[in-house]
Amino acid sequence: MEIQMWREILIPYQQAVQELVIKFTSIRTENNKLGKYSPVELVDGRVKKISSILDKARKKQIPLDSMEEEIEDIAGLRIICQFVEDIDKVVEIIRSRSDMEIKYEKDYISNMKQSGYKSYHIIIYYDVHTALGKKRIQAEIQIRTLAMNFWATIEHSLQYKYKHNIPAEIRERLMKAAEAAHVLDEELSTIRSEIMEAQNTFQYKSGVIADILNNIQNIRSASENDREVEKIQEEFYRLWEEGNLEKLGVFRRQLDVIAENYRVQSLGDN
């Protein structure tokens, strides 16, 4: 198969990965804007390299003309969660979407691989609209915790180094590391509510301060009363030093009213 043909074949997969990364990243972004906890922590994607596709086809004795049907992970997405409990939530999100069709699921969390590998895999069908037309492709979505991902990344590197023949001693240590990662996930789950509360508080505080600063900027642009703006800034710095979120929230709402009044006045002048 010519190189140019390979490039054309991979175009829809590259576009699919870009679209899927954006769609799942937006889940985190939207939750943050709404001050809610997001089950999605990180999203990463890749298209399998031509050399890796050929290696897999040769290993599994897949004819190249059947490659796209038989190799399901040419497009790959990895969704990282903070807690094991979040994985089920992400799976439910995928099941509920109308723009993806699930082919099948593999639960390597409840049924850990012999190597110690843990992750939840979903193979989906996804329609891509490119300059070459519409095409339905397959993509693999891996969902795992930060601890699972750290272990899997190390194990993958060692598999590559030893060409899938990792020495027994290193395999044993990898298994111990997998057990440690499992313990870490379990321990984090016991304090999950405290962690989520702390993160939500931080997100809320960041959002409040961003809104206040934006309002101050808008008021400064619209107001001719420099002293008024100075008083607002002084009050913000005082509340910020005090660190009282409730008072900062009230102050934000007050500035919303002031900024809106200036906006209305500006429209009336026009």
Helices and strands as residue ranges (DSSP letters): H 3-33, E 42-47, H 50-59, G 64-66, H 67-70, E 75-81, H 84-96, E 101-107, E 120-130, E 133-145, H 146-161, H 168-190, H 192-222, H 226-242, H 245-269
